């Protein structure tokens, strides 16, 4: 399939018909009449800008591309955020545990040195009394 036939398959603008005002426009209530006039104005603007349908087709293709790009982002980004947040929590937890282990080991070594010093002093005291 060559590149030209792909675009011919995807890009299919349809002509935009000249808009008409609703025949019962003068019998409508004010809100409906305002809505109808806004609809007519927008359709007239579209027809004036691109009566061949190129503008409508361009907007349709851009929205399709936006949907194709946005769907994975909305599905993947929250999952990645969850994984990174969990990784951060586990890292903080492991660092906290590691720090506490280091403190316990240091306190144990200090207690061992103090105990050895006291034992040596007690031994020296006993030997000096004899």
RAZIKA-V753667 format. One record per backbone hydrogen bond with DSSP energy under -1.0 kcal/mol. NH is the residue of the N-H (numbers start at 1). CO is the residue of the C=O. If there is no record, write none. Layout:
nh & co
NH & CO
NH & CO
This chain:
nh & co
6 & 2
7 & 3
8 & 4
9 & 5
10 & 6
11 & 7
12 & 10
16 & 51
25 & 22
28 & 25
33 & 29
34 & 30
35 & 31
36 & 32
37 & 33
38 & 34
39 & 35
40 & 36
41 & 37
42 & 38
43 & 39
44 & 40
45 & 41
46 & 42
47 & 43
48 & 44
49 & 45
50 & 46
53 & 50
57 & 53
58 & 54
59 & 55
60 & 56
61 & 57
62 & 58
63 & 59
64 & 60
65 & 61
66 & 62
67 & 63
68 & 64
69 & 65
70 & 66
71 & 67
74 & 70
75 & 71
76 & 72
77 & 73
80 & 76
81 & 77
82 & 78
83 & 79
84 & 80
85 & 81
86 & 82
87 & 83
88 & 84
89 & 85
90 & 86
91 & 87
92 & 88
93 & 89
94 & 90
95 & 91
96 & 92
97 & 93
98 & 94
99 & 95
100 & 96
101 & 97
102 & 98
103 & 99
104 & 100
105 & 101
106 & 102
107 & 103
108 & 104
109 & 105
110 & 106
111 & 107
112 & 108
113 & 109
114 & 110
115 & 111
116 & 112
117 & 113
118 & 114
119 & 115
120 & 116
121 & 117
122 & 118
123 & 119
124 & 120
125 & 121
126 & 122
127 & 123
128 & 124
129 & 125
